[in-house]
Amino acid sequence: MPIYALGELEPNISSSAFIHPDSVIIGSVTIGADSSVWPCAVLRGDTNTITVGARTSIQDGAIVHCTADLPTVIGDDCTVGHNAHLEGCTVESGVLIGSGSLVLHRVHVHTGALVAAGAVCAQGLIVPTDALAIGVPARIKDGAADKATMEYSAKSYQTLAKRYPQELRRLH
């Protein structure tokens, strides 16, 4: 699996994390216990830091980057959906970032919030606890986060991350 240092910047990955061999991790990236990074996801900590908490999944094709001024922080028990793009933002614990969404500079997604698939969270947007951010640009719907979907997604990827190291094998 491609895990790269960039000069003195080296990833710090928990031994219990599952990192798919077709993902890419570069530079100052920390990945917590029991988290997972799936195929074609890229985490590039070249100009600042990226921190991924425990039991968080970074799904297929997701891009996580930072800026010279802004780290990217993702909390515990989060789901970052397929093809999502996060850059220079803070995502607290227990959050679902929907597939294909953009979460940009200085966005702050609070605990228990949900960013809908395809939503564009423009610079500086605050997504309150238990809120839903939906649309382009994202609008906030207070109290509309679907807790059952969020918990199911987080748990199902935690289960998959335990299965893959045991059963994944390359055929060609």
C-alpha positions as CSV (number, residue, x, y, z in Angstrom):
1,M,0.0,0.0,0.0
2,P,1.4,3.4,-0.8
3,I,2.1,5.2,2.4
4,Y,4.6,8.0,1.9
5,A,6.8,10.3,4.0
6,L,7.2,13.8,2.6
7,G,10.5,15.1,3.9
8,E,10.2,14.9,7.6
9,L,6.4,14.5,7.5
10,E,5.4,10.9,8.2
11,P,2.0,9.3,8.7
12,N,1.2,7.9,12.1
13,I,-1.3,5.0,11.7
14,S,-2.7,2.9,14.5
15,S,-1.8,-0.7,14.1
16,S,-5.5,-1.6,14.4
17,A,-6.5,0.6,11.5
18,F,-7.4,-1.0,8.1
19,I,-5.7,0.7,5.2
20,H,-6.7,-0.7,1.9
21,P,-3.7,-1.4,-0.4
22,D,-5.1,0.8,-3.1
23,S,-5.5,3.9,-0.9
24,V,-2.8,6.6,-0.7
25,I,-1.5,8.3,2.5
26,I,1.1,11.0,2.3
27,G,2.8,13.1,5.0
28,S,1.4,14.4,8.2
29,V,-1.6,12.1,8.6
30,T,-2.7,10.5,11.8
31,I,-5.2,7.7,11.7
32,G,-6.8,6.4,14.9
33,A,-7.6,2.9,16.2
34,D,-10.0,0.7,14.3
35,S,-10.4,3.3,11.6
36,S,-10.5,2.4,7.9
37,V,-9.3,3.9,4.6
38,W,-10.8,2.3,1.5
39,P,-9.8,1.9,-2.1
40,C,-8.7,5.0,-4.1
41,A,-9.1,7.3,-1.0
42,V,-6.3,9.9,-0.8
43,L,-5.2,11.5,2.5
44,R,-2.5,14.1,1.7
45,G,-1.0,15.9,4.6
46,D,1.6,17.9,2.8
47,T,1.1,21.5,3.9
48,N,-0.5,20.9,7.3
49,T,-1.9,18.0,9.3
50,I,-4.8,15.6,8.8
51,T,-6.2,13.8,11.9
52,V,-8.7,11.0,11.7
53,G,-10.1,9.7,15.0
54,A,-10.9,6.2,16.1
55,R,-13.5,4.0,14.4
56,T,-13.9,6.4,11.4
57,S,-14.2,5.2,7.8
58,I,-12.8,7.2,4.9
59,Q,-14.6,5.5,2.0
60,D,-13.7,4.7,-1.6
61,G,-12.5,7.7,-3.7
62,A,-12.6,10.2,-0.8
63,I,-10.1,13.0,-0.8
64,V,-8.9,14.5,2.4
65,H,-6.5,17.4,2.2
66,C,-5.4,20.5,4.2
67,T,-4.1,24.0,3.5
68,A,-1.0,25.8,4.7
69,D,-3.2,27.6,7.2
70,L,-5.8,25.0,8.0
71,P,-5.5,21.4,9.2
72,T,-8.3,18.9,8.5
73,V,-9.7,17.2,11.6
74,I,-12.1,14.3,11.6
75,G,-13.4,12.9,14.9
76,D,-14.2,9.5,16.2
77,D,-17.0,7.3,14.9
78,C,-17.5,9.2,11.6
79,T,-18.3,8.1,8.1
80,V,-16.8,10.0,5.2
81,G,-18.7,8.7,2.2
82,H,-17.6,7.7,-1.3
83,N,-16.0,10.4,-3.3
84,A,-16.4,13.1,-0.6
85,H,-13.8,15.9,-0.5
86,L,-12.8,17.4,2.8
87,E,-10.2,20.2,3.0
88,G,-9.2,22.5,5.8
89,C,-12.3,21.7,7.9
90,T,-13.3,20.3,11.3
91,V,-15.6,17.4,11.5
92,E,-16.5,16.5,15.1
93,S,-17.3,12.9,16.3
94,G,-20.3,11.0,15.3
95,V,-20.8,12.7,11.9
96,L,-21.8,11.3,8.5
97,I,-20.3,13.1,5.5
98,G,-22.4,11.9,2.5
99,S,-21.1,10.6,-0.7
100,G,-19.9,13.1,-3.3
101,S,-20.1,16.0,-0.8
102,L,-17.6,18.9,-0.5
103,V,-16.7,20.2,3.0
104,L,-14.4,23.1,2.4
105,H,-12.2,25.6,4.3
106,R,-13.2,26.6,7.8
107,V,-16.4,24.5,7.7
108,H,-17.2,23.1,11.2
109,V,-19.5,20.1,11.3
110,H,-20.6,19.6,14.9
111,T,-21.2,16.2,16.7
112,G,-24.1,14.2,15.3
113,A,-24.6,16.3,12.2
114,L,-25.1,14.9,8.7
115,V,-23.9,16.4,5.5
116,A,-26.1,15.0,2.7
117,A,-24.8,13.3,-0.4
118,G,-23.7,15.9,-3.0
119,A,-24.0,18.8,-0.6
120,V,-21.5,21.7,-1.0
121,C,-20.5,23.1,2.4
122,A,-18.9,26.4,1.3
123,Q,-16.2,28.1,3.3
124,G,-17.0,29.0,6.9
125,L,-20.3,27.1,7.1
126,I,-21.2,25.9,10.6
127,V,-23.3,22.7,10.7
128,P,-24.9,22.6,14.2
129,T,-25.2,19.4,16.3
130,D,-27.9,17.1,15.0
131,A,-28.5,19.2,11.9
132,L,-28.6,18.2,8.2
133,A,-26.7,20.2,5.6
134,I,-28.3,19.6,2.2
135,G,-28.0,21.1,-1.2
136,V,-25.8,23.3,-3.3
137,P,-24.9,25.5,-1.6
138,A,-25.7,23.6,1.6
139,R,-28.7,24.8,3.6
140,I,-29.0,23.9,7.3
141,K,-32.1,22.0,8.6
142,D,-31.8,21.9,12.4
143,G,-32.6,18.6,14.1
144,A,-33.0,16.8,10.8
145,A,-29.9,14.4,11.0
146,D,-31.0,10.8,10.6
147,K,-29.4,9.1,13.6
148,A,-30.3,5.5,12.6
149,T,-28.6,5.9,9.1
150,M,-25.6,7.5,10.7
151,E,-25.1,4.7,13.3
152,Y,-25.8,2.0,10.8
153,S,-23.1,3.4,8.4
154,A,-20.5,3.8,11.1
155,K,-21.1,0.3,12.5
156,S,-21.2,-1.5,9.1
157,Y,-17.8,-0.1,8.1
158,Q,-16.3,-1.0,11.5
159,T,-17.4,-4.5,10.8
160,L,-16.0,-4.5,7.2
161,A,-12.7,-3.2,8.5
162,K,-12.4,-6.2,10.7
163,R,-13.3,-8.6,7.9
164,Y,-11.0,-7.3,5.2
165,P,-7.6,-8.0,6.8
166,Q,-8.7,-11.6,7.3
167,E,-10.3,-12.3,3.9
168,L,-9.0,-9.9,1.3
169,R,-6.7,-11.5,-1.2
170,R,-5.5,-10.3,-4.6
171,L,-6.1,-12.7,-7.5
172,H,-4.1,-11.1,-10.2
